[in-house]
């Protein structure tokens, strides 16, 4: 496996070429020790590819890096592993390998990507949570990119129902980005989901990694749900990739005067499925909707027992983190009183501090 790790980390040679070379050579170890004269027999490799491979053969640090990766609890799943997702093998340019914290999506489960604008509106936030929550409650696994906005809301909605969700990062799986989603990152893992990337551990969240990341989000999924997207939204790039991969597209209709619904409304006009309600979508898929959980009923009942000041603070919180400054402005409480109420709510299980001085509601 250590030679597969070496081949996965080989920069400058397209993944599909490495996969094809590995098929020809049978093992990654054989590629590590291949002679230049033999490399020239493969016409799909150009001079630059051959030079990259010969240069990479001089690297002896990969064994140490492989052991460090395992020490961090990161799993390595190459293309030729039985664990590698079947859906990803169907796309035109599958990653040579995935680095994984936690678990991989269930091959037998239905999987839906929930994507959309980073600077989403309350409308988009609400329906991203509602759809993800309802789908996950029925066993649908939610895939997204853990970005701010719709991505984060999709993950959080799935977690609220006790379902599994998977985040595909544009950084290494040991690099939480954005940093304020560290609570979400931890919750995904604690609830049995996974953090995935094709980037080696330690890779920074570089801008060029994200378009490539999007093909993995759509590739892992059976359907794509676009909750909010502007006319030139990056989410539409994911949609284009999904269409090339043969995935079904659904979009949430929005107000005609909302710039963040323009992309969704255009998708519907072009033939995308329309998201009217989670119930309608589940019925279309032939999946029976789950009922309200006992935990949710208990939470609704107990909320009435909160003090008025606690209710005020609680009402200002949602599933998107708010910091103390924002809560002071919205509640009009002084910082001391606000902290007292937050501590009380946290002890009662109503709110959570997901990173320093950033709060969300709990399940």
Helices and strands as residue ranges (DSSP letters): H 2-8, H 15-25, H 28-32, H 36-39, H 47-56, H 62-71, E 75-78, H 86-89, E 97-102, E 111-116, H 122-137, E 141-144, H 150-160, E 165-168, G 179-181, H 182-190, E 194-197, H 207-220, E 223-228, H 235-244, E 248-251, G 259-261, H 262-269, E 273-274, H 278-285, H 294-302, G 303-305, H 308-316, E 322-323, H 324-331, H 335-347, E 351-355, E 358-361
